[in-house]
């Protein structure tokens, strides 16, 4: 298992946050994607409550040409640009759709609490 960190994208509600991930590689890697999950709490439409991600490049769009750097870059991009058509966290997706300001406030509180 590898530990990795992703910094919240600038000018996003996640800005200033540092989010720890665990990446597990099985014997089939790189033919199969690693299992990736957030260890840091993340309220996001594409992150399950368990921390696992709903991200196409880690599932049906996986390609062995993906690198660890490209995976982490995709995760960082996903933080600021969720795919609400395929939610892993229905509550986060609903709040994002119905009250974007409240969604952003919740994220900023989560980021501030992670600094403690």
LUMZA-349193 format. One record per atom (N, C-alpha, C): atom name; residue in one letter; x, y, z; residue number from 1. Coordinates in Angstrom, 1 decimal, always signed. Example, Ala and Ser with C-alpha at 12.3 -4.5 7.8 and 13.67 -1.06 7.14 Angstrom:
LUMZA-349193
site code X Y Z pos
N A +13.2 -5.7 +7.8 1
CA A +12.3 -4.5 +7.8 1
C A +13.2 -3.3 +7.8 1
N S +12.8 -2.2 +7.1 2
CA S +13.7 -1.1 +7.1 2
C S +12.9 +0.0 +7.9 2
//
This chain:
LUMZA-349193
site code X Y Z pos
N X +0.8 -1.2 +0.0 1
CA X +0.0 +0.0 +0.0 1
C X +0.9 +1.2 +0.0 1
N X +0.5 +2.2 -0.8 2
CA X +1.2 +3.5 -0.8 2
C X +0.3 +4.5 -0.2 2
N X +0.9 +5.5 +0.4 3
CA X +0.2 +6.7 +0.9 3
C X +0.5 +7.9 +0.0 3
N X -0.5 +8.6 -0.4 4
CA X -0.3 +9.8 -1.2 4
C X -1.1 +10.9 -0.7 4
N X -0.8 +12.1 -1.1 5
CA X -1.5 +13.3 -0.7 5
C X -1.9 +14.1 -1.9 5
N X -3.1 +14.7 -1.9 6
CA X -3.5 +15.6 -2.9 6
C X -3.9 +16.9 -2.3 6
N X -3.4 +18.0 -2.9 7
CA X -3.7 +19.3 -2.4 7
C X -5.0 +19.8 -3.0 7
N X -5.8 +20.5 -2.3 8
CA X -7.1 +21.0 -2.8 8
C X -6.7 +22.0 -3.9 8
N X -7.5 +22.0 -5.0 9
CA X -7.2 +22.9 -6.1 9
C X -7.4 +24.4 -5.7 9
N X -6.5 +25.2 -6.2 10
CA X -6.6 +26.7 -6.0 10
C X -8.0 +27.2 -6.4 10
N X -8.5 +28.2 -5.7 11
CA X -9.8 +28.8 -6.1 11
C X -10.9 +27.9 -6.1 11
N X -10.9 +26.8 -5.3 12
CA X -12.0 +25.9 -5.1 12
C X -12.3 +25.8 -3.6 12
N X -13.4 +25.3 -3.2 13
CA X -13.7 +25.2 -1.8 13
C X -12.7 +24.3 -1.1 13
N X -12.0 +23.4 -1.8 14
CA X -11.0 +22.5 -1.3 14
C X -9.6 +23.2 -1.1 14
N X -9.5 +24.4 -1.6 15
CA X -8.2 +25.1 -1.5 15
C X -7.7 +25.1 +0.0 15
N X -6.4 +24.8 +0.1 16
CA X -5.8 +24.8 +1.4 16
C X -5.9 +23.5 +2.1 16
N X -6.7 +22.6 +1.6 17
CA X -6.8 +21.2 +2.2 17
C X -5.7 +20.3 +1.7 17
N X -5.3 +19.4 +2.5 18
CA X -4.4 +18.3 +2.1 18
C X -5.1 +17.0 +2.4 18
N X -5.3 +16.2 +1.4 19
CA X -6.2 +15.0 +1.5 19
C X -5.3 +13.7 +1.3 19
N X -5.3 +12.9 +2.3 20
CA X -4.5 +11.7 +2.3 20
C X -5.3 +10.6 +1.6 20
N X -4.5 +9.8 +0.8 21
CA X -5.1 +8.7 +0.0 21
C X -4.3 +7.4 +0.3 21
N X -4.9 +6.3 +0.3 22
CA X -4.2 +5.0 +0.3 22
C X -4.4 +4.4 -1.1 22
N X -3.3 +3.9 -1.7 23
CA X -3.4 +3.3 -3.0 23
C X -2.8 +1.9 -2.8 23
N X -3.6 +0.9 -3.2 24
CA X -3.2 -0.5 -3.1 24
C X -3.1 -1.1 -4.5 24
N X -2.0 -1.8 -4.7 25
CA X -1.7 -2.3 -6.0 25
C X -1.7 -3.9 -5.9 25
N X -2.5 -4.6 -6.7 26
CA X -2.4 -6.0 -6.6 26
C X -1.5 -6.6 -7.7 26
N X -1.5 -7.9 -7.8 27
CA X -0.5 -8.5 -8.8 27
C X -0.9 -8.2 -10.2 27
N X -2.1 -7.8 -10.5 28
CA X -2.5 -7.5 -11.9 28
C X -2.1 -6.1 -12.3 28
N X -1.6 -5.3 -11.4 29
CA X -1.2 -3.9 -11.8 29
C X +0.0 -4.0 -12.7 29
N X +0.1 -3.3 -13.8 30
CA X -0.7 -2.2 -14.3 30
C X -1.8 -2.6 -15.2 30
N X -2.1 -3.9 -15.4 31
CA X -3.2 -4.2 -16.3 31
C X -4.6 -3.9 -15.6 31
N X -4.6 -3.9 -14.3 32
CA X -5.8 -3.5 -13.6 32
C X -5.4 -2.2 -12.7 32
N X -6.4 -1.4 -12.5 33
CA X -6.1 -0.2 -11.7 33
C X -5.8 -0.5 -10.2 33
N X -5.1 +0.4 -9.6 34
CA X -5.0 +0.3 -8.1 34
C X -6.3 +0.6 -7.4 34
N X -6.5 +0.1 -6.2 35
CA X -7.6 +0.5 -5.4 35
C X -7.2 +1.8 -4.7 35
N X -8.0 +2.8 -4.8 36
CA X -7.7 +4.1 -4.2 36
C X -8.8 +4.6 -3.3 36
N X -8.5 +5.0 -2.1 37
CA X -9.5 +5.6 -1.3 37
C X -8.9 +6.7 -0.4 37
N X -9.8 +7.7 -0.2 38
CA X -9.4 +8.8 +0.7 38
C X -9.3 +8.3 +2.2 38
N X -8.3 +8.7 +2.9 39
CA X -8.3 +8.4 +4.3 39
C X -8.8 +9.6 +5.0 39
N X -8.5 +10.8 +4.5 40
CA X -9.1 +12.1 +5.0 40
C X -10.5 +12.1 +4.6 40
N X -11.4 +12.6 +5.5 41
CA X -12.8 +12.7 +5.2 41
C X -13.0 +13.7 +4.1 41
N X -13.8 +13.3 +3.1 42
CA X -14.1 +14.1 +2.0 42
C X -15.6 +14.0 +1.6 42
N X -16.2 +15.2 +1.7 43
CA X -17.7 +15.3 +1.3 43
C X -17.7 +15.7 -0.1 43
N X -18.0 +14.8 -1.0 44
CA X -17.9 +15.0 -2.5 44
C X -18.9 +14.1 -3.2 44
N X -19.5 +14.5 -4.3 45
CA X -20.4 +13.7 -5.0 45
C X -19.8 +12.4 -5.5 45
N X -18.5 +12.3 -5.8 46
CA X -17.9 +11.2 -6.4 46
C X -17.0 +10.4 -5.4 46
N X -17.2 +10.6 -4.1 47
CA X -16.5 +9.9 -3.1 47
C X -17.5 +9.2 -2.1 47
N X -17.4 +7.9 -2.1 48
CA X -18.3 +7.1 -1.2 48
C X -17.9 +7.4 +0.3 48
N X -18.9 +7.2 +1.2 49
CA X -18.6 +7.5 +2.6 49
C X -17.4 +6.7 +3.1 49
N X -17.1 +5.6 +2.4 50
CA X -15.9 +4.7 +2.8 50
C X -14.6 +5.4 +2.3 50
N X -14.7 +6.4 +1.5 51
CA X -13.5 +7.1 +1.0 51
C X -13.1 +6.6 -0.4 51
N X -13.8 +5.5 -0.9 52
CA X -13.5 +5.1 -2.2 52
C X -14.0 +6.1 -3.3 52
N X -13.4 +6.1 -4.4 53
CA X -13.8 +7.0 -5.5 53
C X -14.6 +6.4 -6.6 53
N X -15.5 +7.2 -7.1 54
CA X -16.2 +6.8 -8.3 54
C X -15.5 +7.7 -9.4 54
N X -14.5 +7.1 -10.1 55
CA X -13.7 +7.8 -11.1 55
C X -13.5 +6.9 -12.2 55
N X -13.9 +7.3 -13.4 56
CA X -13.8 +6.4 -14.6 56
C X -12.4 +5.8 -14.8 56
N X -11.4 +6.6 -14.6 57
CA X -10.0 +6.0 -15.0 57
C X -9.6 +4.9 -13.9 57
N X -10.3 +4.8 -12.8 58
CA X -10.0 +3.8 -11.9 58
C X -11.0 +2.6 -12.0 58
N X -11.9 +2.7 -13.0 59
CA X -12.9 +1.7 -13.2 59
C X -12.9 +1.3 -14.7 59
N X -14.0 +1.5 -15.4 60
CA X -14.1 +1.1 -16.8 60
C X -13.2 +1.8 -17.8 60
N X -12.7 +2.9 -17.5 61
CA X -11.8 +3.6 -18.5 61
C X -10.3 +3.4 -18.1 61
N X -10.0 +2.5 -17.3 62
CA X -8.6 +2.2 -16.9 62
C X -7.8 +1.8 -18.2 62
N X -6.6 +2.3 -18.2 63
CA X -5.6 +2.0 -19.2 63
C X -4.2 +1.8 -18.5 63
N X -3.5 +0.8 -18.9 64
CA X -2.1 +0.6 -18.3 64
C X -1.2 +1.8 -18.5 64
N X -1.5 +2.7 -19.4 65
CA X -0.7 +3.9 -19.6 65
C X -0.9 +4.9 -18.5 65
N X -1.9 +4.8 -17.7 66
CA X -2.1 +5.7 -16.6 66
C X -0.9 +5.6 -15.6 66
N X -0.5 +6.7 -15.1 67
CA X +0.6 +6.7 -14.1 67
C X +0.1 +7.1 -12.8 67
N X +0.8 +6.9 -11.7 68
CA X +0.4 +7.4 -10.4 68
C X +0.2 +8.9 -10.5 68
N X +1.0 +9.6 -11.2 69
CA X +0.9 +11.1 -11.3 69
C X -0.4 +11.4 -12.0 69
N X -0.8 +10.7 -13.1 70
CA X -2.0 +11.0 -13.8 70
C X -3.2 +10.7 -13.0 70
N X -3.1 +9.6 -12.2 71
CA X -4.3 +9.3 -11.3 71
C X -4.5 +10.4 -10.2 71
N X -3.4 +10.8 -9.6 72
CA X -3.5 +11.9 -8.6 72
C X -4.0 +13.2 -9.2 72
N X -3.5 +13.5 -10.4 73
CA X -4.0 +14.7 -11.1 73
C X -5.5 +14.6 -11.4 73
N X -5.9 +13.5 -11.8 74
CA X -7.4 +13.3 -12.1 74
C X -8.2 +13.4 -10.8 74
N X -7.7 +12.9 -9.7 75
CA X -8.4 +13.0 -8.4 75
C X -8.5 +14.5 -8.0 75
N X -7.4 +15.2 -8.2 76
CA X -7.4 +16.6 -7.8 76
C X -8.4 +17.4 -8.7 76
N X -8.4 +17.1 -9.9 77
CA X -9.3 +17.8 -10.9 77
C X -10.8 +17.4 -10.5 77
N X -11.0 +16.2 -10.1 78
CA X -12.4 +15.8 -9.7 78
C X -12.9 +16.5 -8.5 78
N X -12.0 +16.9 -7.6 79
CA X -12.4 +17.6 -6.4 79
C X -13.1 +18.9 -6.8 79
N X -12.6 +19.6 -7.8 80
CA X -13.2 +20.9 -8.2 80
C X -14.2 +20.7 -9.3 80
N X -14.3 +19.6 -9.9 81
CA X -15.2 +19.4 -11.1 81
C X -15.9 +18.0 -10.9 81
N X -16.9 +17.9 -10.0 82
CA X -17.5 +16.6 -9.8 82
C X -18.4 +16.2 -11.0 82
N X -18.6 +14.9 -11.1 83
CA X -19.5 +14.3 -12.0 83
C X -20.7 +14.0 -11.3 83
N X -21.7 +14.9 -11.3 84
CA X -22.9 +14.7 -10.5 84
C X -23.9 +13.7 -11.2 84
N X -23.6 +13.4 -12.4 85
CA X -24.4 +12.4 -13.2 85
C X -24.2 +11.0 -12.6 85
N X -23.1 +10.8 -12.0 86
CA X -22.7 +9.4 -11.4 86
C X -22.3 +9.6 -10.0 86
N X -23.2 +9.9 -9.1 87
CA X -22.8 +10.2 -7.7 87
C X -22.5 +8.9 -6.9 87
N X -21.5 +9.0 -6.1 88
CA X -21.2 +7.9 -5.1 88
C X -21.8 +8.4 -3.8 88
N X -21.9 +9.7 -3.6 89
CA X -22.4 +10.2 -2.4 89
C X -23.7 +11.0 -2.8 89
N X -24.8 +10.4 -2.6 90
CA X -26.1 +11.1 -3.1 90
C X -26.3 +12.4 -2.3 90
N X -26.0 +12.4 -1.1 91
CA X -26.3 +13.6 -0.3 91
C X -25.4 +14.8 -0.8 91
N X -24.2 +14.5 -1.1 92
CA X -23.3 +15.6 -1.6 92
C X -23.7 +16.0 -3.0 92
N X -24.2 +15.1 -3.8 93
CA X -24.6 +15.4 -5.2 93
C X -25.9 +16.3 -5.1 93
N X -26.8 +15.9 -4.2 94
CA X -28.0 +16.6 -4.1 94
C X -27.8 +18.1 -3.6 94
N X -26.9 +18.2 -2.6 95
CA X -26.6 +19.5 -2.1 95
C X -25.9 +20.4 -3.2 95
N X -25.0 +19.7 -3.9 96
CA X -24.3 +20.4 -5.0 96
C X -25.3 +21.0 -6.0 96
N X -26.3 +20.1 -6.4 97
CA X -27.3 +20.5 -7.4 97
C X -28.3 +21.6 -6.8 97
N X -28.7 +21.4 -5.6 98
CA X -29.8 +22.3 -5.1 98
C X -29.3 +23.5 -4.4 98
N X -28.1 +23.5 -3.8 99
CA X -27.6 +24.7 -3.0 99
C X -26.1 +24.7 -3.0 99
N X -25.6 +25.2 -4.1 100
CA X -24.1 +25.2 -4.3 100
C X -23.4 +25.9 -3.3 100
N X -24.0 +27.0 -2.8 101
CA X -23.3 +27.8 -1.8 101
C X -23.2 +27.1 -0.5 101
N X -24.3 +26.3 -0.1 102
CA X -24.2 +25.5 +1.1 102
C X -23.2 +24.4 +1.0 102
N X -23.1 +23.8 -0.2 103
CA X -22.1 +22.7 -0.5 103
C X -20.7 +23.3 -0.3 103
N X -20.4 +24.5 -0.9 104
CA X -19.1 +25.1 -0.7 104
C X -18.8 +25.4 +0.7 104
N X -19.8 +25.9 +1.5 105
CA X -19.6 +26.2 +2.9 105
C X -19.2 +24.9 +3.6 105
N X -19.9 +23.8 +3.4 106
CA X -19.6 +22.6 +4.0 106
C X -18.2 +22.1 +3.7 106
N X -17.8 +22.2 +2.5 107
CA X -16.4 +21.8 +2.1 107
C X -15.4 +22.7 +2.8 107
N X -15.6 +24.0 +2.8 108
CA X -14.7 +24.9 +3.5 108
C X -14.5 +24.6 +5.0 108
N X -15.7 +24.3 +5.7 109
CA X -15.6 +23.9 +7.1 109
C X -14.8 +22.6 +7.3 109
N X -15.0 +21.6 +6.4 110
CA X -14.3 +20.4 +6.4 110
C X -12.8 +20.6 +6.2 110
N X -12.4 +21.5 +5.3 111
CA X -11.0 +21.8 +5.1 111
C X -10.4 +22.5 +6.3 111
N X -11.1 +23.5 +6.9 112
CA X -10.7 +24.2 +8.1 112
C X -10.5 +23.2 +9.2 112
N X -11.4 +22.3 +9.4 113
CA X -11.3 +21.3 +10.5 113
C X -10.1 +20.4 +10.3 113
N X -9.7 +20.1 +9.1 114
CA X -8.6 +19.2 +8.8 114
C X -7.3 +19.8 +9.2 114
N X -7.2 +21.1 +9.4 115
CA X -6.0 +21.8 +9.8 115
C X -5.7 +21.6 +11.3 115
N X -6.7 +21.2 +12.0 116
CA X -6.6 +21.2 +13.5 116
C X -5.6 +20.1 +13.9 116
//
